[in-house]
Structures are given as C-alpha cells and as structure tokens.
C-alpha cells in the first residue's frame, strides 16, 4: 500500500502546496501612478522620449501660451548619442509657428534646463492638428494650520527670488500635508 506524503493531513487529499503571492500583493495596493513609467517607457522610447517628463510637463517647460498651440511629437537623437537631439513639434497653425520661431532660443534653453544638459539643439515644427488633451482638475490641498504656515514662512523668509519662494512654499505645504 502506498504511503501518504508527510505534508498530507488526511488520507486521500492531495498534499498542501505553498503558493507564494507576488511581491506587490504582499505589500498591499499599488499606486497606479507609480506603474505608468514602466508601462509607457517602451512606447515613448520608440519616439525618442526617455521618459514621459517632457510630455507631462510641456506647459511648465515652454509656458502655457505656447503649449496651447504646440505639442512635442518626437525627439530624435543622433545615432549613438544622448545629446544634440532634434525635437519635432506639431503646431496648430501658421501664427503659432511664427510665435514659436520668435521664442525658439528661449524654448530650447528651457528644454535643456529641464533636462539638465544640452539635450536638444534643433527644433522642427510641422503644422497639423494637436493631440487631444484631457483637462485634469488639480485639487488644491487643504490650507495648513497657522502653526505649520508660520514654520514654513520662517524657513523661506531669506529667499530673495519670489518665483523660487512660491515654489518652495508649495513644496513645503505638500510635504507637511503628506506627513499628517
């Protein structure tokens, strides 16, 4: 007569198997935003976008006035190099192309400052319909309590640049609210 395996508790039942759950299940729910980089990297890489940052921050990089009429399509790097790329843009109409032409040195400087190196050296624009953008309603975080706001203002009081001070204020609010 065959002997039951030692892991079997009752005769006639198959032995218990320990099935290990995947790592992300053991950690609990995963934020979808943390997965978008992994999901979009292959598709964006084919178009020359190392990451989605230039696409998601386009209005911040070039300004809202130009972002309303121009959108990045592709970044083409020279073969074997990570710098000196050509940025291909889609512009809505001729007036937008003229505005882009006037602001081109400033736009290229802002793009390269965003990347942190001389990534783009040339911009080519083609006229055509812009991709449809969904408007996302940004929720403002609730205001800080008086004590938190006072501590934040104390830390940034010596900053001379008003835009930098405002950015640090927003960052400080977000950090304090997240730590609650």
N, C-alpha and C positions, 0 to 999 in steps of 0.2 A: 504494500500500500504506500502511496506517495505521501511524503511528509509535507505539511503546510509550511510556507515560508515563515520565518520568525516575525516578520512585520505584520502578518495577518492576525487579526484579533479573533475572528470567528471562522470556523471551518466553512469552506465553500465560497467565501468572499475573496475578491482579488486583493492583493496587498495594497496598502495605502501608498499613495505617491505624493511626495512633497513637491508641489509646483510653486516655484518662486515667482512672485509677481515682478513685473518690470520695475525698474528703479523709480520712474516717475510716479507710478501708482503708490509706491510705498511712501513717497514724500507728500502725497495729497494732491489737490488740484494744481494745475499749472496755468499761469497767466498766458493767454493767447499771444499777447504782445511779445513775450519772450521767445516764441517759436517762429515769428514771422521772418526773422533774419535767416533761419535755416531753410525755410520754405521758399523764400524769394531769391536767395543767393544764386542758384543755378540759372534762373531766367534772367536776372539782372546782370549776371556775369557775362552772358552772351551779348548783351547790349553795351558792355563796357562799364557798367556801374558796379564798382567793387562792393558797394552796399547801397541800401535804399536812402541813405542820408541826403544825398543831393536832391532826390525826388521829394522826400518828405519835408525838407527844409528849404525848398526852392524859393518860396516867398520871402523867407527870412534872409536868404543869401542875396538876392537881387532886388528886393523891395517889392511891396505889394503892387505898385503901379506897373512895373514891368512884368511881374509874374501873372498878372491878369491877361496879358497879351502874348506871352511866350512860355513855352514849356520845353524842358530837355527831352530829347529823344534818344540820344546815344552819345557815348564817349568813346572815341577811337584812339587808342594808344599806338605809337609806332611799335613795330614788331620787336619783342624782347625788351621793351622799356616800360617803366611805370610812371613816366613823366613826359611832358611835351605832347599832350593829347589834343585832339580836336573835339570840341563839344558841338554836337549837332542839335539845333533848336528848331522848333516849329513855332512860327509867328502867325498870328491871326490875320493880319492884313498889312498892306504897304506902310501905313502910318506907324504901325508897331515896329516894322523893320527899320524905319527911319529913326525912331526913338531908340531902338536897340543899337543902331550904328553910332548914334551920338554918345550913348552911355557905355559903349563897348570896353574902353580901358577900365572904367570903374567896375563893370560887371566881371571882367577877367580878374581884376585884383581881388574882388570879394570872393570869387570862387576859389582862387588859390589860397587866400587867407583861411577860408573854411577848411580846405584840405590840409593846410599847414605846409605845403611845398608847391613848387611850380608844376602843378598837375596839368593845367590847361594853358596852351599857348596860342590857340586859334579857335575862333567860333564861326561856325557856318550856320546860316539860317535859311529855312525854306518856308514858304508861305503855304498855309493849309489850315484845316480845322484843328482846333486844340482838343486834346483828350478831355472827356467829360470828367470834371472833378466833383466829388461829393462834398457838400458842406458839412463839416463836423462841428457840432456845437461844443465849444470848450466850456467846461464847467469851472467857474471860479471857486477856489477853495473858500470855506467859511473864514471870516475875519479872525485874526489872532486875538487872544485876550490882551488886556492892557499891559500886563507884565511881560509877556512874550514880545509884544511890539516894541516896548521900551528897551528890552535887551537887544533886539535886532537893530534898532536905530542907534544904540550906543556903539555897536560893533562897526557900523558903516559910516559913522559921522565924519571920519577923517578922509573919506574918499572925495576927490575933487570932481571927477567926471560924473556928471548927472546920469548919462545912459548906463554907465557901469554901476553906479549906486542903485539905480532902479532894477537892473538885472540881479544884483546881489540881494536886494530886498525881496524880489520874487523867489529867488532860490532859498533864502532864509525862511520865508513863510512856508514854502513847500516842505522843507526839511523838518521844521518844527511841527507842522501838521501831520506829517507822516510818522513822527516819533510818538505822537499821542496814543 
